[in-house]
Amino acid sequence: MEKDCQCWEMKLAFLNSKEFCPSIKNILLLDSEGKRVAAKYCTDDWPTNAAKLAFEKSVFTKTQKANARSEAEIITFDNCVVVYKFVQDLHFFVTGGDNENELMLATVLQGFFDAVGLLLRNNVDKRTALENLDLILLCIDEIVDGGIVLETEASVIAGKVASSGGLDGATSFSEQTISQALATAREHLARSLLK
C-alpha cells in the first residue's frame, strides 16, 4: 500500500511539473525608444535590473526596424523565442524558451495586446498606458503567474481586471466608465500591496 502511495505521489509530481505547462520568461511593454513602460520577468535568466534593462535594449534594437503593426512577428534571440507586435508608440513583447511553442507565445501576446486595447478603450499609446499603468500591470498578472500562462482570452482578462476591485455584478466591464475601471484597479492594487 505504501508503495502504491509513493507511486501516485511520483506520478502527480511528474504531471504537475512545468514541462507540460506552456511557460514564458517575460512580458514586456516598451515605448518607441526602447524604454520600459511595464515588464514582468518570470525566470531568473536576468538576475539583476541591469541585466533586464540590457535585454530590453537588445531585443528592442533587434526588432525596431520590423513592421509588426498588423500581425505579430517572431524571432529567435539570445536563446529565446520572442514574439512581438507594435501599435502607435508601444512595443509589446512575449519571450519564451528556445523550445517553447511559437503559437502559444503568439496567443499570449495577442491576449495581452487585445486586453490592453479593451482596458484603454482602444486608445493605446504611451501616454494613456502610463496614466493607466496599474490596469496594465494587473492585466499582466491575470495572464501569467510564475511563468505559467493562466489566461489568454482578452475579454476575460479585461473583465477580471475591471471586476477585481469588488464592483457589484450588475455592472459589466463594457458599462463601466474609464474612471470607474481605474478606481477599481487602484483599489485592488492598494489592497494587494498592503497584504
C-alpha positions as CSV (number, residue, x, y, z in Angstrom):
1,M,0.0,0.0,0.0
2,E,2.8,2.4,0.9
3,K,4.5,1.6,-2.4
4,D,1.3,2.4,-4.3
5,C,1.0,5.8,-2.5
6,Q,4.6,6.6,-3.4
7,C,3.9,5.7,-7.0
8,W,0.9,8.1,-7.1
9,E,2.9,10.9,-5.5
10,M,5.6,10.4,-8.1
11,K,3.1,10.4,-10.9
12,L,1.4,13.6,-9.6
13,A,4.7,15.4,-9.2
14,F,5.6,14.4,-12.8
15,L,2.3,15.6,-14.2
16,N,2.5,18.9,-12.2
17,S,5.9,19.7,-13.4
18,K,6.4,22.8,-15.6
19,E,7.5,20.6,-18.5
20,F,3.8,20.0,-19.5
21,C,2.7,23.6,-19.0
22,P,3.3,26.3,-21.5
23,S,5.5,28.9,-19.9
24,I,7.0,32.3,-20.7
25,K,10.1,34.1,-19.5
26,N,8.8,37.6,-19.6
27,I,6.2,40.0,-20.9
28,L,7.5,43.5,-21.9
29,L,5.8,46.7,-22.9
30,L,8.4,49.2,-24.2
31,D,8.0,52.7,-25.7
32,S,9.2,53.8,-29.2
33,E,12.7,54.5,-27.7
34,G,13.0,51.1,-26.1
35,K,12.4,52.3,-22.6
36,R,10.3,50.2,-20.2
37,V,6.7,51.0,-19.7
38,A,5.8,47.8,-18.0
39,A,7.5,44.4,-17.5
40,K,7.2,41.2,-15.7
41,Y,10.0,38.7,-15.5
42,C,9.1,35.1,-14.6
43,T,12.6,33.5,-14.6
44,D,16.0,34.2,-13.1
45,D,17.6,34.3,-16.6
46,W,18.2,38.0,-16.0
47,P,19.1,38.2,-12.3
48,T,19.7,41.9,-11.9
49,N,17.8,45.0,-13.1
50,A,20.8,45.9,-15.2
51,A,20.6,42.6,-17.0
52,K,16.9,43.1,-17.6
53,L,17.4,46.6,-19.0
54,A,20.2,45.3,-21.2
55,F,17.9,42.5,-22.5
56,E,15.1,45.0,-23.2
57,K,17.5,47.3,-25.1
58,S,18.9,44.4,-27.1
59,V,15.5,43.0,-28.1
60,F,14.2,46.5,-28.9
61,T,17.3,47.2,-31.1
62,K,16.9,43.8,-32.9
63,T,13.2,44.4,-33.6
64,Q,12.8,48.1,-34.1
65,K,13.1,48.1,-37.9
66,A,10.4,45.4,-38.3
67,N,6.9,46.2,-39.4
68,A,5.0,44.3,-36.8
69,R,1.9,46.5,-36.8
70,S,-0.7,44.3,-38.4
71,E,0.5,40.9,-37.3
72,A,2.9,39.5,-34.7
73,E,6.4,38.8,-35.7
74,I,8.7,36.0,-34.3
75,I,12.4,36.0,-33.8
76,T,15.0,33.7,-32.1
77,F,17.2,35.9,-29.9
78,D,19.6,35.1,-27.1
79,N,18.4,31.5,-26.8
80,C,14.8,32.7,-26.6
81,V,11.8,32.9,-28.8
82,V,10.5,36.5,-28.9
83,V,7.1,37.3,-30.3
84,Y,6.3,41.0,-30.7
85,K,3.8,43.5,-32.0
86,F,3.7,47.3,-32.3
87,V,0.9,49.8,-32.0
88,Q,1.4,53.6,-32.1
89,D,4.4,54.2,-29.8
90,L,4.2,51.0,-27.8
91,H,6.0,47.7,-28.5
92,F,4.6,44.5,-27.0
93,F,6.9,41.5,-26.4
94,V,6.4,38.0,-25.0
95,T,9.5,35.9,-24.5
96,G,9.7,32.1,-24.1
97,G,12.4,29.5,-24.0
98,D,14.0,28.4,-27.3
99,N,11.9,25.2,-27.2
100,E,8.6,26.9,-26.5
101,N,5.7,26.8,-28.9
102,E,5.6,30.0,-31.0
103,L,1.9,29.7,-31.5
104,M,1.3,29.6,-27.7
105,L,3.6,32.7,-27.3
106,A,1.7,34.5,-30.1
107,T,-1.6,33.6,-28.4
108,V,-0.3,35.1,-25.1
109,L,0.9,38.2,-27.0
110,Q,-2.5,38.7,-28.7
111,G,-4.4,38.2,-25.5
112,F,-2.2,40.9,-23.8
113,F,-2.4,43.2,-26.8
114,D,-6.2,42.9,-27.1
115,A,-6.8,43.2,-23.3
116,V,-4.8,46.4,-23.1
117,G,-6.8,47.7,-26.0
118,L,-10.0,46.9,-24.2
119,L,-8.8,48.4,-20.9
120,L,-7.6,51.6,-22.6
121,R,-10.7,51.9,-24.8
122,N,-8.6,51.4,-28.0
123,N,-6.6,54.5,-27.1
124,V,-3.3,52.5,-27.0
125,D,-0.4,54.9,-26.8
126,K,2.4,55.6,-24.3
127,R,0.7,58.5,-22.5
128,T,-2.6,56.6,-21.9
129,A,-0.6,53.5,-21.0
130,L,1.4,55.4,-18.3
131,E,-1.8,57.0,-17.0
132,N,-3.3,53.5,-16.6
133,L,-0.2,51.6,-15.7
134,D,-2.0,50.0,-12.8
135,L,-4.5,48.4,-15.2
136,I,-1.7,47.1,-17.4
137,L,0.2,45.6,-14.5
138,L,-3.0,43.9,-13.3
139,C,-3.6,42.7,-16.8
140,I,-0.1,41.1,-17.0
141,D,-0.8,39.4,-13.6
142,E,-4.0,37.9,-14.9
143,I,-2.2,36.5,-17.9
144,V,0.8,34.9,-16.2
145,D,1.9,33.7,-12.8
146,G,5.4,32.4,-12.2
147,G,5.8,31.8,-15.9
148,I,2.7,29.7,-16.2
149,V,0.1,31.0,-18.6
150,L,-3.2,31.5,-16.8
151,E,-5.4,33.2,-19.4
152,T,-5.2,34.3,-23.0
153,E,-8.7,35.5,-23.8
154,A,-8.7,39.3,-23.8
155,S,-12.3,39.8,-22.7
156,V,-11.8,37.5,-19.7
157,I,-8.5,39.2,-18.8
158,A,-10.0,42.7,-19.1
159,G,-13.2,41.6,-17.2
160,K,-11.1,40.2,-14.3
161,V,-9.0,43.4,-14.1
162,A,-12.1,45.6,-14.1
163,S,-14.1,43.5,-11.6
164,S,-11.2,42.7,-9.2
165,G,-12.0,45.9,-7.3
166,G,-15.3,44.5,-6.0
167,L,-17.8,46.2,-8.2
168,D,-21.2,44.7,-8.0
169,G,-22.1,42.1,-10.5
170,A,-24.7,44.2,-12.2
171,T,-22.1,46.4,-13.8
172,S,-20.4,44.8,-16.7
173,F,-17.0,45.8,-17.9
174,S,-18.5,47.4,-21.1
175,E,-20.8,49.5,-19.0
176,Q,-18.1,51.0,-16.7
177,T,-16.6,54.3,-17.3
178,I,-12.9,54.7,-17.6
179,S,-12.8,56.4,-14.2
180,Q,-14.7,53.5,-12.6
181,A,-12.3,50.9,-14.1
182,L,-9.3,53.0,-13.0
183,A,-10.7,53.4,-9.4
184,T,-11.3,49.7,-9.2
185,A,-7.8,48.8,-10.4
186,R,-6.3,51.3,-7.9
187,E,-8.2,49.8,-5.0
188,H,-7.2,46.3,-5.9
189,L,-3.5,47.3,-6.3
190,A,-3.5,49.2,-3.0
191,R,-5.1,46.2,-1.2
192,S,-2.6,43.8,-2.7
193,L,0.3,46.0,-1.7
194,L,-0.9,46.2,1.9
195,K,-1.2,42.4,2.3
